[in-house]
C-alpha cells in the first residue's frame, strides 16, 4: 500500500531502530527555525529502511523533522533545527521521530 497523501504539515510518527546518530539516518538535512528539513533520502540508512517497511508512512524529501523522542524519562525534544540536529547526533535507538508532511505528500 503506497502513501495515500497527507495534508501539508500533517504530522506522523516514525520509529527508527538500528544504527546510531545522524550519519545512519541516511538523509541530507538542513536546519530551519522549527525543525530539520529533509532535503534528500539516501538509498541506505534508517529512513530508507523505514520507507521500505512502511510504504503507507514514507518519509519524503521536503518533510520536516519536528520532534525527537529518545524515550528518555524527561520526554522528547521539539524545537528548532539546531537543537534537533544536536539531539539527533546523541539520541540512542530505538527512537521516535515526528515528521511534518512536506509538499510531496500532497495530491
C-alpha positions as YAML, in Angstrom:
chain: A
units: angstrom
residues:
- id: 1
  name: UNK
  ca: [0.00, 0.00, 0.00]
- id: 2
  name: UNK
  ca: [1.53, 3.31, -1.08]
- id: 3
  name: UNK
  ca: [1.44, 6.56, 0.83]
- id: 4
  name: UNK
  ca: [-2.06, 7.86, 0.03]
- id: 5
  name: UNK
  ca: [-1.33, 11.50, 0.66]
- id: 6
  name: UNK
  ca: [-1.40, 13.84, 3.60]
- id: 7
  name: UNK
  ca: [-2.13, 17.47, 4.14]
- id: 8
  name: UNK
  ca: [0.82, 19.83, 4.19]
- id: 9
  name: UNK
  ca: [2.28, 19.88, 7.71]
- id: 10
  name: UNK
  ca: [0.27, 16.87, 8.91]
- id: 11
  name: UNK
  ca: [2.39, 15.07, 11.50]
- id: 12
  name: UNK
  ca: [3.12, 11.35, 11.63]
- id: 13
  name: UNK
  ca: [5.42, 9.14, 13.70]
- id: 14
  name: UNK
  ca: [8.45, 7.21, 12.50]
- id: 15
  name: UNK
  ca: [10.20, 4.66, 14.73]
- id: 16
  name: UNK
  ca: [13.90, 4.21, 14.00]
- id: 17
  name: UNK
  ca: [15.91, 1.23, 15.10]
- id: 18
  name: UNK
  ca: [19.44, 0.10, 14.35]
- id: 19
  name: UNK
  ca: [22.38, 2.31, 13.56]
- id: 20
  name: UNK
  ca: [23.20, 5.37, 15.62]
- id: 21
  name: UNK
  ca: [23.42, 9.08, 15.15]
- id: 22
  name: UNK
  ca: [22.67, 11.32, 12.20]
- id: 23
  name: UNK
  ca: [25.07, 9.64, 9.83]
- id: 24
  name: UNK
  ca: [22.99, 6.46, 9.97]
- id: 25
  name: UNK
  ca: [19.80, 8.41, 9.29]
- id: 26
  name: UNK
  ca: [20.53, 8.21, 5.58]
- id: 27
  name: UNK
  ca: [19.33, 11.69, 4.72]
- id: 28
  name: UNK
  ca: [20.65, 15.10, 3.85]
- id: 29
  name: UNK
  ca: [19.04, 17.66, 6.17]
- id: 30
  name: UNK
  ca: [19.25, 21.38, 6.78]
- id: 31
  name: UNK
  ca: [18.31, 23.39, 9.82]
- id: 32
  name: UNK
  ca: [15.23, 25.60, 9.93]
- id: 33
  name: UNK
  ca: [13.81, 27.61, 12.82]
- id: 34
  name: UNK
  ca: [11.12, 25.00, 13.53]
- id: 35
  name: UNK
  ca: [12.82, 21.71, 12.62]
- id: 36
  name: UNK
  ca: [15.17, 19.83, 10.32]
- id: 37
  name: UNK
  ca: [14.15, 19.86, 6.66]
- id: 38
  name: UNK
  ca: [14.81, 16.57, 4.89]
- id: 39
  name: UNK
  ca: [16.31, 17.53, 1.55]
- id: 40
  name: UNK
  ca: [17.12, 14.04, 0.26]
- id: 41
  name: UNK
  ca: [16.88, 10.44, 1.43]
- id: 42
  name: UNK
  ca: [19.78, 8.19, 0.53]
- id: 43
  name: UNK
  ca: [19.47, 4.60, -0.72]
- id: 44
  name: UNK
  ca: [20.86, 3.29, 2.59]
- id: 45
  name: UNK
  ca: [20.18, 4.24, 6.18]
- id: 46
  name: UNK
  ca: [17.40, 4.23, 8.73]
- id: 47
  name: UNK
  ca: [14.92, 6.31, 6.72]
- id: 48
  name: UNK
  ca: [15.36, 4.16, 3.62]
- id: 49
  name: UNK
  ca: [14.78, 1.06, 5.75]
- id: 50
  name: UNK
  ca: [11.68, 2.66, 7.29]
- id: 51
  name: UNK
  ca: [10.28, 3.61, 3.87]
- id: 52
  name: UNK
  ca: [10.70, 0.07, 2.54]
- id: 53
  name: UNK
  ca: [8.99, -1.45, 5.58]
- id: 54
  name: UNK
  ca: [6.21, 1.19, 5.81]
- id: 55
  name: UNK
  ca: [5.18, 2.31, 2.31]
- id: 56
  name: UNK
  ca: [1.98, 3.84, 3.74]
- id: 57
  name: UNK
  ca: [4.02, 6.17, 6.02]
- id: 58
  name: UNK
  ca: [7.03, 7.07, 3.88]
- id: 59
  name: UNK
  ca: [9.31, 9.94, 4.76]
- id: 60
  name: UNK
  ca: [9.93, 12.07, 1.66]
- id: 61
  name: UNK
  ca: [12.22, 14.87, 0.58]
- id: 62
  name: UNK
  ca: [10.71, 18.14, 1.77]
- id: 63
  name: UNK
  ca: [9.34, 16.68, 5.02]
- id: 64
  name: UNK
  ca: [10.19, 18.43, 8.28]
- id: 65
  name: UNK
  ca: [11.53, 16.56, 11.31]
- id: 66
  name: UNK
  ca: [9.85, 18.43, 14.18]
- id: 67
  name: UNK
  ca: [10.39, 16.21, 17.22]
- id: 68
  name: UNK
  ca: [12.77, 13.56, 18.52]
- id: 69
  name: UNK
  ca: [11.63, 11.36, 21.38]
- id: 70
  name: UNK
  ca: [14.55, 9.28, 22.57]
- id: 71
  name: UNK
  ca: [12.30, 7.63, 25.13]
- id: 72
  name: UNK
  ca: [14.17, 9.40, 27.93]
- id: 73
  name: UNK
  ca: [12.28, 9.87, 31.22]
- id: 74
  name: UNK
  ca: [12.13, 13.63, 30.67]
- id: 75
  name: UNK
  ca: [10.42, 13.17, 27.30]
- id: 76
  name: UNK
  ca: [11.24, 14.20, 23.80]
- id: 77
  name: UNK
  ca: [12.65, 17.30, 22.21]
- id: 78
  name: UNK
  ca: [10.68, 19.58, 19.95]
- id: 79
  name: UNK
  ca: [12.40, 22.65, 18.75]
- id: 80
  name: UNK
  ca: [14.46, 24.43, 16.20]
- id: 81
  name: UNK
  ca: [16.70, 22.76, 13.67]
- id: 82
  name: UNK
  ca: [19.93, 23.44, 15.55]
- id: 83
  name: UNK
  ca: [18.64, 21.78, 18.74]
- id: 84
  name: UNK
  ca: [17.16, 18.83, 16.84]
- id: 85
  name: UNK
  ca: [20.37, 18.35, 14.87]
- id: 86
  name: UNK
  ca: [22.42, 18.18, 18.07]
- id: 87
  name: UNK
  ca: [19.93, 15.78, 19.68]
- id: 88
  name: UNK
  ca: [19.94, 13.57, 16.58]
- id: 89
  name: UNK
  ca: [23.70, 13.11, 16.97]
- id: 90
  name: UNK
  ca: [23.25, 11.86, 20.56]
- id: 91
  name: UNK
  ca: [19.93, 10.05, 20.56]
- id: 92
  name: UNK
  ca: [20.02, 6.31, 21.24]
- id: 93
  name: UNK
  ca: [17.95, 3.92, 19.17]
- id: 94
  name: UNK
  ca: [15.21, 2.95, 19.06]
- id: 95
  name: UNK
  ca: [13.70, 6.40, 18.94]
- id: 96
  name: UNK
  ca: [10.55, 8.05, 17.67]
- id: 97
  name: UNK
  ca: [10.66, 10.91, 15.19]
- id: 98
  name: UNK
  ca: [7.70, 13.16, 14.49]
- id: 99
  name: UNK
  ca: [7.64, 14.22, 10.86]
- id: 100
  name: UNK
  ca: [5.60, 17.04, 9.32]
- id: 101
  name: UNK
  ca: [4.47, 16.15, 5.80]
- id: 102
  name: UNK
  ca: [6.05, 18.20, 3.04]
- id: 103
  name: UNK
  ca: [4.72, 19.08, -0.42]
- id: 104
  name: UNK
  ca: [5.46, 15.65, -1.96]
- id: 105
  name: UNK
  ca: [2.70, 14.11, 0.20]
- id: 106
  name: UNK
  ca: [0.00, 16.45, -1.09]
- id: 107
  name: UNK
  ca: [-2.10, 15.39, -4.01]
...
